[in-house]
Amino acid sequence: MAKKIADSLSATLSPQEKARVETKPTENADAYVLYLRAREYQARPDNLLQDFKTAAELFQQVIALDPNFALAHARLSSVISAIYHWFEPTEAHRQKARAEALESLRLQPNLGEGHLALGLYLYYEETDYQGALRELDLAAQALPNDGDVGLFIAAVQRRQGHLTEAIAAYERALAIDPRNQITLYDASQTYFGLRDWQNALRGLDRVLALAPDSVNVKIQRGYTEFLWKGSTAPIKAALESIPANLDPDGIVTFARWDVSLMDRDTTAAERALATCRLETITSQPGVPLPKSYLQACIDLVRGANASAQKNFEAARPALEKTVSDAPQDPTRCAQLGLLYAFMGRKDDALRQAQRAVELRPISRDVIEGAVVQDFQALVFARTGETDKAISAIEHLLTIPFAVDYSDESITLSDLRTRWEWDPLRKDPRFVKIIAGPEPKTFYK
């Protein structure tokens, strides 16, 4: 079919492209149908754990039908890498992603998607950016018209801190594939990380024009407008537009809980938790949070400290287990540090926050490195280390990616609105920071 389309358009194909369109990836029609279903879940822009897991299960079924389907091995590797990176950084996932990428290249050594999968493994699991770029360059040679390759080249450059180059790379990827929802989303997140709210919103609107039912994108659009203008109304409007009982990964519950506490409406926050059928809710930074943790935060805002401590203690084993299951993951360490800070365990809180920063310094990863420093600033604020908190805030307001759709985010709107920063409200330095214009974000 691809060759017939090319012929009808009088397209000139290179010998490599001609061989590619004439090669069947599998002779098993059932396997190919399942493969296409899996790809649909994998290519959704919402970055949902449930979508990635559905895709992985379908790819496993594909491989069971045709173990020699190299493309399916490559795609399985890529989706496992995404699960590792965003949600479950376990050793089992790391080994699986590597094995599937290598198997795809064993079956088909010049498979562009195989090199893409290996590049993603090196990027996500190993943080080997040079190795990832080498594999992605091989993928680009095999797949010159594949926008996904350009997307991940841009993503690696972004994480290295080469942000001007990354923006240009996203634009090149979009020129190749202007309707690629993930590329549009990822590019918008780059502007988001630079606090360029207008361009971030423009990108999210382009995603929603193509995928109007994308729950996470709707919510994040509301947050972006909040960060720009300081009103929680856009977040609440986005949540109202989402159909009842639709709560993938608990992201709707998390946003309802979060915005309610920003408004100091503890009744609405409790109502959000009560209507959620999940016992563990995924936070925007990707850490699974037990309901007891979220309830404890409600108790703190309400001033019910005894109840808060009881619920934090109930949540503690689960959060400690997330760290023991993935001790190399800095965001989980940072989240545990914040729990300890809320519990008044100052030394433990400071130690966990420092460990997170050491695991992922900004020099190694400008995105997650900034996020864990945000957590550390919040830990400073909650443990009475006010001078360190103020100094960290002043610095983080000027660097890329010290922003998020969650409580550790550092923008003037966050600092002015979120309850987590309340211990600093009477400090004249903090008052001066939130009264002024947002500083310029510096990047190269």
N, C-alpha and C positions, 0 to 999 in steps of 0.2 A: 504493500500500500504506500509506504514512504517513497519507494522508487517511482510509482505511478504519479504521485503528487509532484515529485521533482521533475519528472518528464513533462507533465502537463504545464508546468511553469517554465519549461525550457531552462531549468537550472543546470549549471555545470558543476558536476561533482568531482572532487579529487578522487584518485583511486582508493584512498583510505576511506573517504566518505561513502563511495560506491560500495565497497566491500561491507561497510558497516550496515547500510540500509538493506543490503541483500542477505545478511546473515540473520537467521532466526536465533533468538536467544535461548529458545527451548523448543523441543518438538512436542511437548506435553501441553495441550491446550488448556486443561484444567489448571495446571501450574501457572500458566500465563495469566489466566483470569484472576487467580488469587494474588498474583504479583501486582496486577494493576489495582486491585482493591487495597493492597498494602501501601502502594505508592500514594494513593489518595489520602490515607491517614497520615503518612509521613510528611506530605507536602503542605499540610494545614499550617496557617500562620500563628495559631494560638499557643504553640509550645506547651501542650498539655501532656502530662504523664500518661493519662489514659489513652490518648491517641498514639503516642509512641509505643506503648505496650501492645496495643491492638495491632499496629503495624508489625512489630517484632513477632507476635504470635502468628500472623499471616505469613510472613516470610519463612518462619520455621515450617509451616505447612507446605509451602512451595518447595522447600528444599527436601522435605520428606517425599514429595512426589517426583522430584528430579534433582538428585544430589549433585549433578553436573551443571546445574544452572548457575553459572558464574556470576551473572548479574544479581541474582537473588542473594548470594553470599555477600556481595559487596554492599547491597542495600541493607541487609541485616546488620552488618558491621557498622554502617553509618548510623542506624537508628539506635543501636546499643550504645554507641559513643554519645549520642544525644542524651540518652537516659542517664548515663554516667555523669555527664557534664552538668546537667541541669538538676538532677534529682537524687540519684543513687550512686555515689562514687565508690562502688565496692570493687574489691579485687576480682570477683567473679565476672563482673561486667567488663573490666579492663582486659582480662584474658580472652573473653569471648569476642570482643570487638577486634582484637589483634588477630585471633585465629581465623575469623571469618574473612577479614581483609586479605590475609595471606592465602587463604584457600581460593578466593576469587582469582587472585593473580597466578596461583599454581594452575588453575584450570584454564585461564586465559591471560597470559603474561602481559599483553598489551591493552588490557581492558581499562579504559579511562576511568570508569566508575570504581574499579578496583584501586587504582592509584588515588582517586578521590577519597575512598574509604580509609586507606592507609594514612593519607594526609590528615584526615579528621581524627584518627586514632592518635597520631603523633601530636596533634594540636590539643585535643581535649584531655586525653589520658596522660600524656607524657610531658605536656607543655614544652615540647621540642619544636619551637617555631621555625627554625631553619630547616629541619627535617621535613616538617609539614609543608613548607613552601616548595621544597624540592619535589615532593610527591604531587602537589597541586600543579606544579609546572608541567610534570609529565601528563597529568590529567588534562590540562589545557591543550597540550599538543595533540592528544587523542580526541579531545572533544572541544574543538575551537568555537563551536556555536552553543555550548552549554552554559547557561547563565549561572548555574549552581557553582561551577568551578570558580568563576570570578567572584561570586558572593563570599566563598570561604577564603579566597586570597585576601579580599578586603577585610574579612573578620580577623584573620591572623595579624594583618598589618595594624588594625585597630588595637588589638590587645598588646601589641608591641609598643604602642604609643605613637605610631606613625600616622597621625590622624588625618592630615591633609592628603597623604597618599591613599589612605583608606577611603576617604570620601570620593576621590577620583576613581578608585577601583570599583566602588559601588555604582557610580554613574556608568562606567563601562559595562558592568554586568547588566544594568538595567537597559542599556542600549541594545544589548543582545537579546534580552528577554524582558520587555517592559511590563509584562503582566505576571511576573514571578512574585507571588505574594510574600514569600519568605525574604527575598532580597529587598523588596519595598519596606517590609517591617524592620529588617535589620538595619537598613540605611536610616530609617526614622529613629531607631534607637541610638545611632551614632550622634545625631543631632540632639537627642534627648540628653545623652551623656555630656554634651558640650553646653547644655542649658540654652540651646537655640530652640526655644519652645515653638516658634512659628513654623520652622521647617520640620520639626518633629511632628507637629499636628498635621501639616500638609501631607507628610508621608503616611501617617496613620489613616487619614481620610482616603488616600489612594488604596490602601489595603482594604478598608471597609467598603469601598465602591466595588471591589472584586469579590469580597467575602463578607457580606453584610451581617452574617450570623456569628461572626467571630467574637465570642464572649470576652475573652481576655483582652483583645484589641479595643473593644468598646470601653472596658473598664480603664485600661491604660490611657486611652484618650481623655477620659474624665480626669484622671490624675494629672496628666500633662497640663491640662487647662488650669487645674488647681495650682500646680507649681508655678505657672506663669502669672496668674491673676490673684491667687490667694483665697478664692472662694471654694468651699466644698460642694457647692450646688452642682457643678458638672459631674462630679463623681456620683452623686445621688441620682441625677437624671439618667446617667448611663445604667446604673443598677435598676432603676425603674423600667428601663426599656427591655430588660432581660426576662424572658418568660419564667413564670413560677416553676419551681422544682428543677430548674436547670442550674446545676452547681458543679461543673466538672472540676475534679481535684479539690473541691471546697473553695475555689477562688472567689466565688460570689459571696459566700459566707465571710471569708477573710476580709474582703473589701467592705462589706456592710458593717462588720465588727469594727474595722479600722476607722472608717469615716464617722461612725457613731461616736467613737471615743474622741476623735478630733473635735466633734461638736459637744463633747462632754455629756452626751445622751446615753447614760449607762443602761437605761431601760431598753432602748433600741438595740444596743450592743448585745444585751442578754437575749433579746428576742431573736436576733440573728443566729446565735448559738443554739437556741432551743429548737429552731426549725431545721437545723442541719442534721442530716442522718449519719454523717461521718463522725467518727470519734477522733480521727487525726486529720488535720487540715493543713494543706500545703501553703506555706507563706510565699510571698512574692520572691524572696531570695532563694526559694527552693527547699527550705528546711521543713520537715514535717513537724507540726506543732500539735500536741494533745489539746483537747478542749479545755482541760483543767488549766493549762497555761494561759489561754485566752480569757478564761473566767477570772483567773487571778489578777490579770491586768484590769479587768472591769472593777474588781474589788478595790484595787489600788486607787483608781480614779474616783471611786465612790467614797474612799476614806475608810473602808472596812479592812484594816490592816491585818487583823487576826485571820480573817477568812482568806485574804490574799496569800498569806504565808502558808496556810493549810493547802491551798490549791497549787501554789508553786512547788511545795514539797511533793505533792501528788504527781506533778509533771516532771520533776527532776529525773527519776530513773529513765524515762523515755528519752529525754534530751541527752542524758549522759550516754545512753546506748547509741544514739545517732553518731556521737563522736567516737565511741569505741569501735563501731562498725566501719567507720571511715576516718581514722585518726589523721590522715593527711589532708582532710578537707577543711580549709580555713573558715569558711562561712559557718559551718556547724560548730566549730570551736568558738567563734565569735558569738553566736547565738547562745551557746551555753554560758559564756561569760556574762552576757546580759541577764540571763536567768539568775546567776549567782549575785549579780549586782542588785536585782530586785529583792533577793532574799537577804540582803545585808551581809553576804559573805565576801567582803571587800577583797581580801587577798586572793581568793579563788577567782573572783571576777577579773581582777587585773592580770592575773597569771594567764587565764584563758584568752583574754583579749590580746595580750602581748604575743602569745603563741600563734594566734591567728595571723597577726601582722608579720611575724617571722616566717610563717609557712608561705605567705604570698605577698612579698613586698611589691610595691608599685613598680620598682625597677624591672620586675619579672612579669608583671601582669597589671596593666593600668586600670583594668576594670575591677576585677575582684580585689586587687590590692587596695583600691580606693574604698570599696564597700566595707572591707574589714576594718579599715581605719575609721570609717563612719561609726561602726559598732564600738570601736575602742573609745571614740569621743563620747559616745552615749554612756558607756561604762564609767568613764571619768566623771561625767555629770551626775550619775546616780550613786557614786561612791564618795562624793565630797571632794574629789580632786578637781576643784573648780578652775584653778589656774591652767592645768593641763587641758581641761575641756575647752576653755576659751581659746587657748592657743591653737588647739587642733581645729576648732571650728573656723577660725580666721584663715587657716591654711586651706582647709578642705573646701571652703567656699570659692576658691580660685582654681581648683584643679578639675580635670575632666573626670566624669563617672563617679563622683562622690554623691550621686543622686540615685534614687530608687523609688519604687512604688510601695514603700514600706517605711516602718518607723525609724530606721537608721539613716534615712535620706537626709542630706544637708543642703537645703536651699533656704532662702529667707521665709518662704511660705511654710516650710516644715517647721522651722525654728519658732515662727510666730504662733503656729496653730497646734502643734502636737503636745500632748500631755507629758510625754516622756522627757521633755526638756524643762519641765516646771521647776526643778531644783535650781535652775539658773536665773529665774525670772527677776529676782531682786538684785542681781549683780549689775552694777552700772555699765560694765563692759559689754555684757550681753544685751542690755537695753539699747546701747548705742549701736551694736551690730544689727539688731532687727529693725531699728529705726531708719537705717540708711539704705541707699540703693544697693542692689545685688552687685557684688564685685564682678569684674570681667573674668571669665574662665580662660586661662592661658593654655595653649597647646601648640604643637608644631605639626 
